[in-house]
Amino acid sequence: MIVSSALDYRAAARRRLPRFLFDYIDGGAGAERTLAANIADLQSVTLRQRVMQGVESVDLSTEWLGVAASLPLLIAPIGMSGMFARRGEVQGARAAAKKGVPFILSTLAVCPIEEVAAASARPIWLQLYMLKDRGFMENMLARARASNVEHLVFTVDLPALGIRYRDAHSGMSGPFAAQRRLLQALAKPAWAFDVGLMGRPHDLGNVVAYLGGAMKQQNYLRDIAANVDPTLDWSTLDWVRDRWPGRIILKGVLDETDARDAVRCGVEAIVVSNHGGRQLDGAPSVARMLPRIADAVGDDLLLFADSGVRSGLDVLRLLALGAKGVLLGRAYAYALAAAGQGGVEDVLDMFAAELRVGMMLCGVGEVRGADSSRLSGN
Ligand SMILES: Cc1cc2nc3c(=O)[nH]c(=O)nc-3n(C[C@H](O)[C@H](O)[C@H](O)COP(=O)(O)O)c2cc1C
């Protein structure tokens, strides 16, 4: 199979993974309207083609919060990536380090933070979900400090788990889920051997060490739903701050009022995101909300963004709409599932090449210049 874009990796991931895992990555909440809108609205953003600008080369490097990156990209936190490829989070973090971009480890990773931090040549970032058990939260933050985590990404758009119909249909949840997953795994022998057998243990590494049997990958969705803390509010941020001396980036802000409140609460950076359409189906797309948020907060907040990014041109579009860095979610997960570390390195190269050519055709030579002046009268 010829792989020339992130979408080719999606097709390859579909072939390799048992259905419940592919649908878990690919699907969204409810009727998947927000998931579809993320992609459609972003792709409808038109860029301003310029000529005779003499851009001989493009510099894709950038810097946020004291961290240098060779591309304006980050690997988004993706729960359970260790089920997509053997010790998937380790492979993802190694690829990110090799390409010079931050890797954000999910709280709900298969590989525990110590395993990933030790394997990565670059300090990792940690994504935090607020679980009800404050003892676990204390423990997680202490382990993050001991693992030299660079920045904390605190996800705030999951006080409850979005309802995802696809997961019930595929066997990720729903009746006879374990039996259905087993049958699907047997139908994908390459995955079953490489990941199902050789990629053990499949526990949620960060959680299981502390909570023991209280939260297991086998009952993943049910257990997340039961363990996330719905009381999350702005005072929770103070609780986290008291236990985390470094920077905190809030992930999952989608509304101007919330963004202004974040500024008021002393937040430096947010990820404008609707969780890739996996939480509130019916929420607006990120492409629609990002410019409003950028207008509302000006230079008071550093804006990252994700949701619906499938090519380097989509990255350019989000930069032009106000983001300073873009997280790759599914685009990363498909490549990891299809081809492990090499796939992730390859997809990062593809994004870099597409972004570089896109910037040249817009007449811009550096990431800083990829601002709203690059939009063509949308
Ligand atoms: C399979 C999957 C698992 C995810 N797990 C997490 C997670 O553990 N923590 C989190 O903050 N976001 C999680 N997300 C959301 C991503 O970090 C990111 O916001 C989203 O994928 C961006 O949308 P896109 O995939 O359309 O680019 C997950 C997304 C997917 C697809």
The ligand as an SDF file (V2000), in Angstrom:
LIG
                    3D

 31 33  0  0  0  0  0  0  0  0999 V2000
   -8.6120    7.6020   20.7720 C   0  0  0  0  0  0  0  0  0  0  0  0
   -8.5250    8.9190   21.4510 C   0  0  0  0  0  0  0  0  0  0  0  0
   -8.1960    8.9760   22.8020 C   0  0  0  0  0  0  0  0  0  0  0  0
   -8.0830   10.1980   23.4460 C   0  0  0  0  0  0  0  0  0  0  0  0
   -7.6860   10.2460   24.7570 N   0  0  0  0  0  0  0  0  0  0  0  0
   -7.5020   11.4490   25.3540 C   0  0  0  0  0  0  0  0  0  0  0  0
   -6.9780   11.5190   26.6670 C   0  0  0  0  0  0  0  0  0  0  0  0
   -6.6740   10.5060   27.2970 O   0  0  0  0  0  0  0  0  0  0  0  0
   -6.8290   12.7530   27.2190 N   0  0  0  0  0  0  0  0  0  0  0  0
   -7.1520   13.9130   26.5580 C   0  0  0  0  0  0  0  0  0  0  0  0
   -6.9940   15.0080   27.0950 O   0  0  0  0  0  0  0  0  0  0  0  0
   -7.6080   13.8600   25.2920 N   0  0  0  0  0  0  0  0  0  0  0  0
   -7.7850   12.6710   24.6800 C   0  0  0  0  0  0  0  0  0  0  0  0
   -8.2250   12.6300   23.3800 N   0  0  0  0  0  0  0  0  0  0  0  0
   -8.4280   13.8780   22.6460 C   0  0  0  0  0  0  0  0  0  0  0  0
   -7.1320   14.2910   21.9210 C   0  0  0  0  0  0  0  0  0  0  0  0
   -6.1250   14.6400   22.8240 O   0  0  0  0  0  0  0  0  0  0  0  0
   -7.3770   15.4730   20.9530 C   0  0  0  0  0  0  0  0  0  0  0  0
   -7.9570   16.5330   21.6740 O   0  0  0  0  0  0  0  0  0  0  0  0
   -8.2700   15.1020   19.7950 C   0  0  0  0  0  0  0  0  0  0  0  0
   -7.9410   13.8270   19.3070 O   0  0  0  0  0  0  0  0  0  0  0  0
   -8.1350   16.1210   18.6750 C   0  0  0  0  0  0  0  0  0  0  0  0
   -9.0080   15.8530   17.6310 O   0  0  0  0  0  0  0  0  0  0  0  0
   -8.5440   15.1110   16.2720 P   0  0  0  0  0  0  0  0  0  0  0  0
   -8.2440   13.7150   16.6530 O   0  0  0  0  0  0  0  0  0  0  0  0
   -9.7750   15.2100   15.4070 O   0  0  0  0  0  0  0  0  0  0  0  0
   -7.3770   15.8330   15.7290 O   0  0  0  0  0  0  0  0  0  0  0  0
   -8.3510   11.4120   22.7280 C   0  0  0  0  0  0  0  0  0  0  0  0
   -8.6850   11.3400   21.3770 C   0  0  0  0  0  0  0  0  0  0  0  0
   -8.7620   10.1100   20.7310 C   0  0  0  0  0  0  0  0  0  0  0  0
   -9.0760   10.0900   19.2590 C   0  0  0  0  0  0  0  0  0  0  0  0
  1  2  1  0
  2  3  1  0
  2 30  2  0
  3  4  2  0
  4  5  1  0
  4 28  1  0
  5  6  2  0
  6  7  1  0
  6 13  1  0
  7  8  2  0
  7  9  1  0
  9 10  1  0
 10 11  2  0
 10 12  1  0
 12 13  2  0
 13 14  1  0
 14 15  1  0
 14 28  1  0
 15 16  1  0
 16 17  1  0
 16 18  1  0
 18 19  1  0
 18 20  1  0
 20 21  1  0
 20 22  1  0
 22 23  1  0
 23 24  1  0
 24 25  2  0
 24 26  1  0
 24 27  1  0
 28 29  2  0
 29 30  1  0
 30 31  1  0
M  END
$$$$
